[in-house]
Amino acid sequence: MCELYVKADPILYESRTRSVRIHSVITTVRLENLFWDVLHDIAEREGMTTSEFVVKLHDELTTLHGEVINFASFLRVSCLRYLATCQGDASHFLTLRNPSPSPLHEVKPVPKPHRLSCLTG
């Protein structure tokens, strides 16, 4: 069973740092190559560049929560949730099953995306 995971091409989990301009501020984001590839695919389906899509996510996250705590982790989770929705039933990815209490955040279900071509055919 573990062979599926351990035989992955090392380039997939090699990290890459990219600079993204978010409202005139250059921000660096470090993610594994596979996550950058998934973000590229999502952005392409949405008719945007990867940078435009990342900025859009940042803006929507800021609007919803007022601040961005760990943007790189948010992007990774977004990629996993996107891939899960493309596979069908993603309800188990929408909320944590046993969330740890956090004084900073309340775990809320995330609304379903409205424009994912993988869901519409």
N, C-alpha and C positions, 0 to 999 in steps of 0.2 A: 504494500500500500504506500509506504513512504517513498518508494522509487519515483512515483509521479512528481513528488515535490523536490527531492534531492537531485534529480537529474535535470532540473530547470537550468537553462542557459544562465551562467553567472552575470551576463550583461543585463539580464532582466532585473536583478536585484542590486545592481550597482547604482549608487546614488548620483544624481546630476543636479547641480544648482543652476537655477535660471533666475534672471532678473526680470521683474514685472513692474511696469510703471502703473501705480495705483494713485490716481489724482495727483499727478506731478511728483510723486514720491517713488523713488526706485526701491523696490522691496525684493529681497532674494528669498527664493523658496527652494528648499532641498527635498527632492522626492526620488524614489527609485525609478529607473527607466520605465518599468512596466506601468507605473501610475501616470507618468507623462504621456505614454502612448494611449492609455485609456482616456485621459483628459483631452487629448488631441481628437480622438474618435468622437467623443461627446460634443466637443466644440464644432467639429465638422458637421455633425448631424443637426446642430442648432444654427448652422450658417455663420459661424464665427471662427476667428482664429483662436488658438489656445489661450493667448494672452487676453483677448477680449472676454473669453468665457471665464477665465480665472478672476478678472476684475469684476465681472457681473456677479459671480458667486460671492466675492468679498463684499460687494455693495449690498446684496440681498441679505447676507449674514449680519452685516452691520446694522441694516435697517431693522431686522428682526430682533437682534440681541443687544444692540447698542455698542458692542465691542467685539473684537476678534481675539479669542484667547490663544488658540493654537491652530493657525490656519493650515499648516502642512498636514496635521492630523485630520482636520476637517476635509481637506481635499482627498486624502486616502479613503476616508469613510465614504465620501461622495462617490468615488470610483467603485467601491465595493457595492454600494447600494444600487448604482446604475447597472452594474453587471448582474446583480441579483434580479433586478426588474426585467432585464432582457431574457433571463432564464425562465421567467414565469412567476411563480408565487414568491414574492419577496417580503411577505408580511413579517417574517421573523427578523428581517433586517430593519424594519421601521422603528422599532423601539427595543430597548434592552430588556431581556427577560428578567434579570435580577439586578437592577441598577443599584449601585452603591449610593448611599445618600451623599449629596454634595452641598456644601453651604453656598457654593457659587452658582450652581446651575440646577434647574429643574428639568428632568427628562420629559420631553414632549414628543408626541408622534409628529412625523414630518409629512406634509401633504404630498400626494402623488404628483410626479412631474406631469406637465401638460403637453409637452412636445417631445416625445421620444419615439423616433421612427422605428426603433426595434419593437415597440409595443403595437404599432399600427400596421406593421407588415413590412 
